[in-house]
């Protein structure tokens, strides 16, 4: 969070006040891997993010992009350079498809797929399918999840400018929470946390996101084998199509005592 000065205007009156805003800074993700028998180090992405949990973000990004499939492939991850760089070193003989990294070098905090060079680069190949039929979540629990999320969004309470992603068990236990100015970064941080913790695949979990359900969030959740994605906001047509294709339950407009189910209704009790 950063302290700033601002003018508060009300009824043609203006007063100077202190305010707190979310921090947005670039993070460069670098990858070290073996290609054709030699060690290669290359920058694979710059993403605008809120500092914090950067190593989880880097690992989560590589996992949801399909570059790595398991935490055992990661030899080490560390902050390097001037501090806004995360370096991920893969173990020798880890098979890496560098063509999946062919994107323009920069992604804004609002876009998880900006810079993809071809439509084919959007295709995903999860290492593990979503478990069928998978867990069942009672409607009464799903109604309560947004409030449980809000109670733990400390940074949002101060700034009002952060997206959140959280994992819940079928009993309503909060398994993890991450916040970021970018909704896709929040999901990557959360999945990176779970990957480093050894709990991926997340076949018994529900992921809740604080905004809309764009297809990139569905895509990232499918890569982690998460069976249910619930969003406070609306889904897109491609998000619904992708959820149906991979057997995911997709919930949208989760507000108060109502929500819409766009796919996989059998997991909602």
C-alpha positions in Angstrom: 0.0 0.0 0.0 1.1 3.6 -0.7 0.2 6.8 1.0 -0.9 9.6 -1.4 -2.5 13.0 -1.3 -6.0 13.6 -2.8 -8.7 16.2 -3.1 -12.1 15.1 -1.9 -14.9 16.9 -3.7 -18.4 17.1 -2.4 -21.1 19.6 -3.3 -18.6 21.9 -5.0 -16.4 21.9 -1.9 -12.8 20.5 -2.1 -10.6 19.4 0.8 -7.2 17.8 0.8 -6.9 14.5 2.5 -4.4 11.6 2.9 -5.4 8.3 1.3 -4.0 4.8 0.8 -3.9 3.1 -2.6 -2.9 -0.3 -3.8 0.7 -0.6 -5.1 1.2 -1.6 -8.7 4.7 -2.4 -9.9 6.2 -4.6 -12.7 7.5 -8.1 -11.9 9.8 -9.8 -14.4 9.7 -13.6 -14.4 12.9 -15.3 -15.5 13.2 -19.0 -16.3 16.3 -21.2 -16.1 16.0 -24.5 -18.0 17.9 -26.9 -20.2 17.4 -26.7 -23.9 19.3 -28.9 -26.3 21.8 -29.9 -23.6 22.6 -26.4 -22.5 21.4 -24.2 -19.7 19.3 -21.3 -20.9 18.1 -18.3 -18.8 15.4 -16.1 -20.3 12.8 -13.6 -19.3 9.4 -15.0 -20.0 7.0 -12.3 -18.8 6.7 -8.9 -17.2 3.4 -8.5 -15.3 2.0 -5.6 -13.4 1.2 -6.8 -9.9 0.9 -5.8 -6.3 4.3 -6.7 -4.6 4.0 -9.6 -2.2 4.0 -13.4 -2.7 6.1 -12.8 -5.8 7.7 -16.3 -5.8 4.3 -17.9 -5.6 3.2 -15.7 -8.5 6.1 -16.8 -10.6 5.6 -20.5 -9.9 1.8 -20.2 -10.3 2.2 -18.4 -13.6 4.5 -21.1 -15.1 2.1 -23.8 -13.9 -1.1 -22.2 -15.2 0.7 -21.5 -18.5 1.5 -25.2 -18.8 5.3 -24.7 -18.6 5.6 -26.8 -15.5 3.4 -29.6 -14.4 4.6 -30.3 -10.8 6.5 -28.7 -8.0 9.2 -31.4 -8.3 10.3 -29.8 -11.6 11.3 -26.7 -9.8 14.9 -26.8 -8.4 14.6 -23.3 -6.8 12.9 -20.0 -7.0 14.3 -16.7 -5.6 14.1 -13.0 -5.9 17.0 -11.6 -8.0 18.1 -8.4 -9.7 16.8 -5.2 -8.2 13.9 -6.9 -6.3 11.2 -6.8 -9.0 12.6 -10.0 -10.6 11.7 -13.6 -9.7 14.0 -16.3 -11.0 12.6 -19.9 -11.4 15.2 -22.6 -12.0 14.0 -25.9 -13.3 15.6 -29.3 -12.6 17.9 -30.7 -15.4 16.0 -32.8 -18.0 12.7 -31.0 -17.3 10.9 -31.0 -20.7 10.0 -27.3 -21.5 7.9 -26.2 -24.4 9.4 -22.8 -24.9 6.9 -22.1 -27.7 4.2 -21.7 -25.1 6.2 -18.7 -23.8 6.1 -16.8 -27.1 4.1 -13.8 -26.0 4.9 -10.1 -26.1 7.0 -9.2 -23.1 4.4 -7.3 -21.1 1.0 -8.0 -19.5 -1.1 -5.4 -17.7 -2.6 -6.1 -14.3 -6.0 -6.4 -16.0 -5.1 -9.0 -18.6 -3.9 -12.6 -18.1 -3.6 -13.4 -21.8 -2.3 -10.2 -23.3 0.5 -10.7 -25.7 -0.3 -14.3 -26.8 1.0 -14.5 -30.3 -1.5 -16.9 -31.7 -5.0 -18.3 -30.9 -3.4 -21.7 -30.5 -1.4 -20.4 -27.6 -4.7 -20.1 -25.6 -5.3 -23.9 -25.8 -4.7 -25.7 -22.5 -3.6 -29.2 -21.7 -4.1 -29.9 -18.0 -1.8 -32.6 -16.6 -4.7 -34.0 -14.6 -8.4 -33.9 -15.5 -11.0 -32.5 -13.1 -12.3 -35.3 -10.9 -15.8 -36.5 -11.7 -18.2 -36.2 -10.1 -16.0 -34.4 -7.5 -17.1 -32.8 -4.2 -20.5 -31.3 -3.5 -20.9 -27.9 -1.9 -24.2 -27.0 -0.2 -25.9 -23.8 -1.4 -26.1 -22.5 2.2 -22.3 -22.6 2.3 -21.8 -20.9 -1.1 -24.1 -18.1 0.0 -21.7 -17.4 2.9 -18.4 -17.5 1.0 -18.2 -13.9 -0.2 -18.6 -12.6 3.4 -15.9 -15.1 4.6 -13.7 -13.7 1.8 -14.4 -10.1 2.7 -13.5 -10.7 6.4 -10.0 -11.7 5.4 -9.3 -9.0 2.7 -7.2 -6.8 4.9 -5.6 -4.9 2.0 -8.9 -4.3 0.2 -10.4 -2.8 3.4 -7.6 -0.1 3.3 -7.4 0.5 -0.4 -10.6 -0.7 -2.1 -8.5 -1.5 -5.1 -7.5 -5.2 -5.0 -8.9 -8.4 -6.4 -9.0 -11.5 -4.3 -9.0 -15.2 -4.9 -9.6 -17.8 -2.2 -9.7 -21.6 -1.8 -12.4 -23.2 0.3 -13.0 -26.8 1.4 -16.5 -28.4 1.2 -16.7 -27.7 5.0 -16.2 -23.9 4.4 -12.6 -23.9 5.7 -10.5 -21.2 4.1 -7.4 -22.9 2.6 -5.7 -19.9 1.2 -6.2 -16.3 0.1 -4.3 -14.0 -2.1 -4.9 -10.4 -3.3 -3.5 -8.4 -6.2 -4.4 -5.5 -8.5 -4.7 -8.1 -11.2 -7.4 -10.8 -10.9 -5.2 -13.2 -12.9 -2.3 -12.5 -10.6 -4.3 -13.2 -7.5 -5.2 -16.6 -8.9 -1.6 -17.3 -10.0 -0.4 -16.4 -6.5 -3.0 -18.7 -4.9 -2.2 -21.6 -7.2 1.5 -21.0 -6.8 1.0 -21.1 -3.0 -0.8 -24.5 -3.3 1.7 -25.9 -5.7 4.7 -25.0 -3.4 2.6 -26.4 -0.5 2.2 -29.7 -2.2 -1.6 -29.6 -2.4 -2.0 -29.4 -6.2 -4.2 -31.0 -7.7 -6.9 -29.2 -5.9 -9.6 -31.7 -6.7 -11.7 -31.1 -3.5 -11.6 -27.3 -3.5 -13.7 -24.4 -4.6 -12.0 -21.2 -5.8 -13.8 -17.9 -5.2 -12.9 -14.8 -7.1 -14.0 -11.3 -6.2 -14.7 -10.0 -9.7 -16.0 -11.4 -12.9 -15.3 -14.9 -14.2 -13.3 -14.3 -17.4 -12.1 -17.4 -19.4 -8.5 -16.9 -18.2 -9.5 -17.5 -14.6 -11.4 -20.6 -15.6 -8.4 -21.7 -17.6 -6.0 -21.3 -14.7 -8.3 -23.1 -12.3 -8.7 -26.0 -14.7 -4.9 -26.3 -14.9 -4.9 -26.9 -11.1 -7.8 -29.4 -11.4 -10.1 -27.2 -9.3 -13.7 -28.5 -9.8 -15.7 -25.4 -8.8 -15.1 -21.7 -9.6 -17.5 -19.2 -8.1 -17.4 -15.5 -9.0 -19.1 -12.5 -7.5 -19.5 -11.1 -11.0 -20.5 -12.3 -14.4 -18.9 -15.0 -16.5 -18.1 -14.6 -20.2 -19.4 -16.8 -23.0 -15.9 -18.4 -23.4 -15.7 -19.0 -19.7 -18.9 -21.0 -19.8 -17.8 -22.9 -22.9 -14.5 -23.8 -21.3 -16.1 -24.9 -18.0 -18.5 -27.1 -19.8 -15.8 -28.6 -22.0 -13.6 -29.6 -19.0 -16.4 -30.6 -16.6 -16.0 -27.7 -14.2 -18.8 -26.2 -12.1 -19.1 -22.5 -12.9 -21.0 -20.1 -10.6 -21.6 -16.5 -11.3 -23.4 -13.5 -9.7 -22.8 -14.8 -6.2 -24.5 -12.1 -4.2 -26.5 -12.4 -1.0 -28.8 -15.4 -1.1 -28.6 -16.1 -4.8 -26.3 -17.2 -7.6 -26.4 -18.6 -11.1 -24.9 -22.0 -12.1 -23.6 -22.0 -15.7 -22.1 -25.5 -15.8 -21.7 -28.6 -13.6 -24.8 -28.1 -11.5 -24.4 -31.6 -10.0 -21.8 -30.4 -7.5 -24.1 -27.9 -5.9 -26.3 -29.6 -3.2 
